[in-house]
């Protein structure tokens, strides 16, 4: 039996460092270029910024290549783990995220943040909370000895539910917080950033597997897309911080203020799912990925929708980017806990 310790990939391991570097580069570009950056901001179609849309699409498409809808035939096997995942992701997580954001941004931070700003920060948190993890969960599952096939089923089902549940849940929670919701823009975002890459990924996946086989697809084709996804992510972050730089410079503590409720929410959802899994007597290799899916976020989708709804320079978009910043160190700590509590 191999005793080799499982390792996270180099890029994923230091994602928070890359994000921090992107913050610095983006702010520097924003200050150096000044109003010239507004040229990029004006490249829009139906309120969707074209450069950012292309970059985010290039991030999401490689993730959708991993979704295997043929795995859905196994949905009926060991259903308790899947039911737990769906209940946490869609009936608990979006609402606890909205609650923590409301408590912090409208109550605890009331002396530092205006009600208008608080509303947009809450909106960004809601977008994060309504988008369960799609890609990075495969990494977290691997590091905690999760069942890879069962993880694939959980992710595939979640991706299908996003198509149906994301708009109603976001609409409901934003409505409760009295934020105006342009449903046409919200729907267009789901089509552009979920439906189209999901269909493109499915067609590519099924076509290439038929022609070349699963081993070639997994070991040769998919790795070629990883650099593309990484580059697109980094460029998107640089662009966002080029627009957000002046806000951060005026209030450097805002990153910390935003991070606190996001981190609390992540740990809370992990513990809720972990306890639920033990109550249901799920094996560790199913309980662990279930907890990881709920705790982490599909931040690429959240960033895309925040930009489409509120704009590149919005506080909502800033919240979703801070979600990227804190996710990896927090999730690595949860990986450590899951391995320590392995049963």
Legacy VTK file of the C-alpha trace (Angstrom):
# vtk DataFile Version 3.0
C-alpha trace
ASCII
DATASET POLYDATA
POINTS 343 float
0.000 0.000 0.000
1.410 3.369 -1.043
2.131 5.855 1.721
2.682 8.741 -0.690
1.097 11.892 0.654
-1.419 13.447 -1.693
-0.485 16.918 -2.882
-2.516 19.783 -4.297
-1.337 21.209 -7.619
1.204 24.054 -7.525
-1.206 26.670 -8.889
-4.117 25.638 -6.663
-1.910 25.498 -3.570
-0.761 29.096 -3.995
-3.978 30.500 -5.493
-4.297 33.072 -2.708
-0.779 34.310 -3.494
-1.628 34.688 -7.186
-4.807 36.547 -6.274
-2.827 38.874 -3.989
-0.359 39.544 -6.816
-3.272 40.239 -9.164
-4.637 42.741 -6.651
-1.307 44.584 -6.650
-0.890 44.477 -10.447
-4.513 45.465 -11.055
-4.385 48.408 -8.654
-1.089 49.573 -10.217
-2.559 49.384 -13.735
-5.707 51.216 -12.619
-3.666 54.048 -11.113
-1.210 54.233 -14.012
-3.778 54.141 -16.824
-6.378 56.197 -14.973
-9.469 57.007 -17.016
-8.060 55.027 -19.938
-9.270 51.834 -18.255
-12.829 53.036 -18.831
-12.448 52.149 -22.511
-12.558 48.472 -21.552
-15.483 49.079 -19.206
-17.535 50.455 -22.098
-17.142 47.355 -24.275
-20.544 45.925 -23.407
-23.431 44.072 -25.023
-26.669 44.013 -23.001
-24.731 45.098 -19.881
-22.282 42.179 -20.232
-18.665 43.337 -20.486
-17.174 41.587 -23.525
-13.490 41.180 -22.432
-14.465 39.876 -18.999
-17.183 37.633 -20.464
-14.653 36.004 -22.803
-12.164 35.452 -19.976
-14.776 33.996 -17.621
-16.114 31.738 -20.361
-12.566 30.457 -20.861
-12.452 29.687 -17.133
-15.788 27.881 -16.998
-15.611 25.830 -20.207
-12.649 23.652 -19.048
-14.586 22.890 -15.843
-17.634 21.779 -17.784
-15.454 19.383 -19.778
-15.124 17.332 -16.577
-18.874 16.868 -16.158
-19.907 13.384 -17.275
-23.671 13.110 -17.608
-23.394 9.372 -18.129
-22.583 9.246 -14.407
-26.179 10.311 -13.687
-27.296 6.717 -14.211
-25.717 6.066 -10.798
-27.844 8.691 -9.030
-30.059 6.035 -7.469
-27.100 4.265 -5.881
-26.353 5.383 -2.315
-28.816 8.300 -2.511
-28.331 9.609 1.050
-25.050 11.374 0.215
-26.570 13.086 -2.797
-29.670 14.144 -0.859
-27.449 15.641 1.867
-25.468 17.570 -0.748
-28.595 18.966 -2.393
-30.290 19.932 0.878
-27.190 21.783 2.128
-26.394 23.466 -1.199
-29.898 24.621 -2.096
-31.992 24.766 1.090
-29.413 25.907 3.649
-26.280 27.473 2.177
-27.752 30.420 0.184
-29.853 31.483 3.167
-27.104 31.243 5.786
-24.783 33.209 3.483
-27.419 35.937 3.142
-27.929 35.909 6.933
-24.229 36.226 7.815
-23.773 38.957 5.193
-26.787 40.854 6.526
-25.564 40.617 10.145
-22.067 41.839 9.317
-22.676 44.445 6.627
-25.798 46.092 8.078
-25.226 45.609 11.828
-21.636 44.940 12.858
-20.130 47.195 10.154
-22.876 49.829 10.300
-20.467 52.492 11.546
-18.105 51.959 8.603
-20.374 51.098 5.637
-23.338 53.038 4.263
-26.659 51.178 3.800
-26.295 51.462 0.011
-22.846 49.857 0.041
-24.013 47.226 2.517
-26.780 46.211 0.094
-24.319 45.584 -2.722
-21.892 43.710 -0.475
-24.780 41.477 0.608
-25.707 40.943 -3.052
-22.186 39.730 -3.856
-22.287 37.332 -0.903
-25.673 35.999 -2.029
-24.276 35.269 -5.504
-21.433 33.298 -3.919
-23.776 31.406 -1.620
-26.112 30.383 -4.440
-23.323 28.852 -6.557
-21.994 25.537 -5.148
-18.521 24.443 -6.197
-18.019 22.771 -9.587
-14.309 22.380 -10.344
-12.120 22.757 -7.262
-14.220 20.187 -5.390
-12.460 17.472 -7.403
-9.201 18.671 -5.830
-10.653 18.738 -2.292
-12.251 15.313 -2.790
-8.939 13.858 -3.988
-7.024 15.284 -1.008
-9.497 13.770 1.472
-9.754 10.341 -0.203
-13.253 11.036 -1.488
-14.923 8.638 -3.911
-14.107 10.246 -7.313
-17.065 8.648 -9.111
-19.530 9.715 -6.432
-18.045 13.220 -6.432
-18.623 13.352 -10.195
-22.282 12.406 -9.676
-22.687 15.112 -7.007
-21.104 17.778 -9.225
-23.057 16.747 -12.343
-26.397 16.898 -10.506
-25.495 20.269 -8.972
-24.628 21.706 -12.380
-28.051 20.709 -13.687
-29.802 22.185 -10.658
-27.934 25.489 -11.111
-29.809 25.846 -14.399
-33.145 25.678 -12.574
-32.576 26.967 -9.050
-29.939 29.712 -9.309
-32.190 32.445 -10.725
-35.161 31.880 -8.348
-32.949 31.696 -5.235
-30.873 34.749 -6.181
-34.040 36.630 -7.132
-35.719 35.740 -3.833
-32.763 36.696 -1.633
-31.949 39.894 -3.509
-35.638 40.818 -3.362
-35.714 40.315 0.404
-32.767 42.713 0.700
-34.627 45.272 -1.452
-32.151 45.140 -4.323
-33.569 45.746 -7.800
-33.212 42.610 -9.916
-32.899 42.858 -13.728
-34.133 39.322 -14.410
-33.328 39.562 -18.122
-29.660 40.207 -17.296
-29.661 37.462 -14.665
-31.154 34.968 -17.126
-28.731 36.026 -19.873
-25.811 35.473 -17.468
-26.940 31.914 -16.747
-27.282 31.197 -20.462
-23.862 32.666 -21.323
-21.892 31.356 -18.361
-23.626 28.042 -17.571
-25.850 26.762 -20.373
-23.521 27.466 -23.298
-20.274 26.165 -21.694
-22.172 23.192 -20.228
-23.504 22.209 -23.660
-20.138 22.880 -25.287
-18.394 20.813 -22.613
-20.886 17.953 -22.988
-20.528 17.852 -26.777
-16.726 17.995 -26.577
-16.642 15.384 -23.795
-18.903 12.849 -25.501
-17.385 13.336 -28.973
-13.745 12.983 -27.907
-14.367 10.022 -25.615
-16.083 8.171 -28.456
-13.151 8.883 -30.764
-10.161 8.667 -28.419
-11.326 6.935 -25.237
-11.580 8.008 -21.583
-7.904 7.586 -20.729
-6.750 9.875 -23.562
-9.411 12.440 -22.695
-8.537 12.475 -18.990
-4.757 12.235 -19.183
-3.919 14.119 -22.367
-6.767 16.402 -23.429
-7.947 17.865 -20.106
-4.444 18.859 -18.861
-3.966 20.991 -21.986
-6.842 23.228 -20.920
-5.564 23.855 -17.410
-3.110 26.658 -18.389
-5.882 28.344 -20.399
-8.200 28.338 -17.404
-5.446 29.646 -15.103
-4.435 32.471 -17.438
-8.070 33.510 -17.914
-8.609 33.598 -14.138
-5.539 35.729 -13.486
-6.338 38.186 -16.289
-9.922 38.515 -15.025
-8.699 39.315 -11.520
-6.229 41.899 -12.818
-9.000 43.588 -14.803
-11.367 43.614 -11.842
-8.807 45.140 -9.512
-7.801 47.700 -12.113
-11.377 48.960 -11.780
-11.614 48.443 -8.011
-8.198 49.838 -7.090
-9.303 53.288 -5.996
-11.950 51.782 -3.680
-9.392 49.516 -2.010
-6.826 52.316 -1.628
-9.420 54.556 0.029
-10.490 51.763 2.392
-7.795 49.041 2.592
-9.602 47.272 5.449
-12.582 46.500 3.208
-10.957 43.243 2.057
-10.764 42.075 5.686
-14.329 43.229 6.408
-15.628 41.221 3.447
-13.517 38.150 4.196
-14.771 37.641 7.770
-18.410 36.666 7.015
-17.309 34.592 4.004
-14.889 32.580 6.163
-17.478 32.071 8.929
-20.014 30.869 6.366
-17.518 28.386 4.896
-16.740 26.766 8.251
-20.409 26.779 9.280
-21.545 24.924 6.142
-18.706 22.428 6.426
-19.619 21.558 10.034
-23.354 21.338 9.247
-22.690 18.930 6.369
-20.104 16.902 8.288
-22.447 16.429 11.265
-25.320 15.558 8.916
-23.164 12.960 7.162
-22.245 11.298 10.450
-25.901 11.264 11.537
-26.771 9.584 8.223
-23.887 7.125 8.756
-22.305 7.973 5.413
-18.809 6.611 4.783
-15.937 9.093 4.875
-15.333 8.932 1.106
-18.858 10.275 0.496
-19.185 12.556 3.529
-15.972 14.417 2.737
-16.774 15.573 -0.836
-20.342 16.388 0.265
-18.941 18.760 2.901
-16.420 20.230 0.450
-19.019 20.964 -2.250
-21.166 22.871 0.220
-18.289 24.765 1.816
-16.666 25.970 -1.417
-18.152 28.107 -4.186
-18.483 28.291 -7.958
-16.780 31.683 -7.733
-16.324 31.995 -11.509
-20.100 32.065 -11.983
-20.566 34.423 -9.030
-17.977 36.854 -10.455
-19.601 36.744 -13.896
-23.128 37.374 -12.637
-22.004 40.116 -10.224
-20.331 41.964 -13.094
-23.348 41.523 -15.358
-25.843 42.695 -12.716
-23.901 45.410 -10.934
-20.877 46.306 -13.080
-17.117 45.870 -13.031
-16.583 48.536 -10.373
-19.360 47.366 -8.072
-18.967 46.342 -4.423
-20.821 43.122 -5.323
-18.098 42.162 -7.808
-15.445 42.929 -5.176
-17.089 40.521 -2.717
-17.026 37.673 -5.238
-13.321 38.282 -5.906
-12.540 38.265 -2.179
-14.281 34.887 -2.224
-11.512 33.668 -4.536
-8.854 35.162 -2.252
-9.982 33.353 0.915
-11.206 30.079 -0.568
-7.979 28.089 -0.910
-6.425 28.650 2.549
-9.787 28.063 4.231
-10.526 24.936 2.183
-7.041 23.544 2.827
-7.692 23.918 6.561
-10.953 21.985 6.085
-9.113 19.302 4.119
-6.805 18.948 7.127
-9.801 18.670 9.473
-11.523 16.110 7.261
-8.392 13.967 7.190
-7.894 14.331 10.948
-11.519 13.330 11.640
-11.528 10.501 9.090
-13.736 7.674 10.214
LINES 1 344
343 0 1 2 3 4 5 6 7 8 9 10 11 12 13 14 15 16 17 18 19 20 21 22 23 24 25 26 27 28 29 30 31 32 33 34 35 36 37 38 39 40 41 42 43 44 45 46 47 48 49 50 51 52 53 54 55 56 57 58 59 60 61 62 63 64 65 66 67 68 69 70 71 72 73 74 75 76 77 78 79 80 81 82 83 84 85 86 87 88 89 90 91 92 93 94 95 96 97 98 99 100 101 102 103 104 105 106 107 108 109 110 111 112 113 114 115 116 117 118 119 120 121 122 123 124 125 126 127 128 129 130 131 132 133 134 135 136 137 138 139 140 141 142 143 144 145 146 147 148 149 150 151 152 153 154 155 156 157 158 159 160 161 162 163 164 165 166 167 168 169 170 171 172 173 174 175 176 177 178 179 180 181 182 183 184 185 186 187 188 189 190 191 192 193 194 195 196 197 198 199 200 201 202 203 204 205 206 207 208 209 210 211 212 213 214 215 216 217 218 219 220 221 222 223 224 225 226 227 228 229 230 231 232 233 234 235 236 237 238 239 240 241 242 243 244 245 246 247 248 249 250 251 252 253 254 255 256 257 258 259 260 261 262 263 264 265 266 267 268 269 270 271 272 273 274 275 276 277 278 279 280 281 282 283 284 285 286 287 288 289 290 291 292 293 294 295 296 297 298 299 300 301 302 303 304 305 306 307 308 309 310 311 312 313 314 315 316 317 318 319 320 321 322 323 324 325 326 327 328 329 330 331 332 333 334 335 336 337 338 339 340 341 342
